[in-house]
Amino acid sequence: MNYHLFFILLLSLLNLMPQSQAQDRIIAPGAELTLVSSEFKFTEGPTADQQGNVYFTDQPNNQIMKWSTDGTLSVFMKDASRANGLYFDNEGHLIACADENNELWRIDENKEVTVLVDGYQGKKLNGPNDVWVHPNGGIYFTDPFYKRDYWDREEKEIEQENVYYLSPKGELTIATTDLVRPNGIVGTADGKTLFVADINDKKTYRYQIGKSSSLNNRELFVEMGSDGMTLDKAGNLYLTGKKGVTVFNPKGEQIEQIPVPEGWTANVCFGGKNHQKLFITAMKSLYTLDMKVSGGQ
């Protein structure tokens, strides 16, 4: 055999392979999607603390669950105001989109609740859905309208479905109002870029975050909406929905598709001891997948 020619052909084939199969492969070698549990009604809002413990919501059962790095599952909090999206702030408090009364909560380590937002200009919010905390302590959250059977009201009090910004001083402003139905939201670790998914318009946008926390230079990132989303340290964006988890590189090119055997994949985050395990909430289940990359927030 002409080994020199063989290696030339092999290198040529590698150069022709899609990024997800060649040098940019992001899933750990031999890793398979692993079911952690299917004991829930509808899972959402996964987020990890600094140790890698993952918190997520079981919204119909009105509770926040905790997956610990030793692999155990436990109930972190009951009567959780039908919490949806979750995220940890810079002090280690859990920020929760408290859907039951259209509020934004801060939950401390003793499970004491502080209501951060209960409305805007005297009107009820549509329903805080997903949330991200900026390195400066400010909070961005989406506010789409999904009619809930546990609400008393039938109609919106605020017509627009906005993205809001809560400053570290507690001032609530509209960050952007140029979306049909904002849902998933996540920002980069340096605090310079924010991604927002417009789930009804089937688009995800990228914004530059200004010095005053304003959102500037809106740019279409991909022609795909998303429920929840996350980033890894390589800057790849993970979107969710009917097809499982779809991953795009910083240029907006699809590099991976992770199928999930459920009707809907709601949200995703990185966790585990090295933040190198992908956690996926899908309908009544929680899944994990070992990755080569780690989380980027």
Sequence and secondary structure as in RCSB ss.txt:
>XXXX:A:sequence
MNYHLFFILLLSLLNLMPQSQAQDRIIAPGAELTLVSSEFKFTEGPTADQQGNVYFTDQPNNQIMKWSTDGTLSV
FMKDASRANGLYFDNEGHLIACADENNELWRIDENKEVTVLVDGYQGKKLNGPNDVWVHPNGGIYFTDPFYKRDY
WDREEKEIEQENVYYLSPKGELTIATTDLVRPNGIVGTADGKTLFVADINDKKTYRYQIGKSSSLNNRELFVEMG
SDGMTLDKAGNLYLTGKKGVTVFNPKGEQIEQIPVPEGWTANVCFGGKNHQKLFITAMKSLYTLDMKVSGGQ
>XXXX:A:secstr
  HHHHHHHHHHHHHHS GGGTTT  B TT   EEEE   S EEEEEE TT  EEEEEGGGTEEEEE TTS EEE
EEES TTEEEEEE TTS EEEEEGGGTEEEEE TT  EEEEES BTTB  S    EEE TTS EEEE      TT
 S  S SSSS  EEEE TTS EEEEE   SSEEEEEE TTSSEEEEEETTTTEEEEEEE TTS EEEEEEEES  
 SSEEEBTT  EEEEETTEEEEE TTS EEEEE  SSS   EEEEESTTS EEEEEETTEEEEEEBSS B  
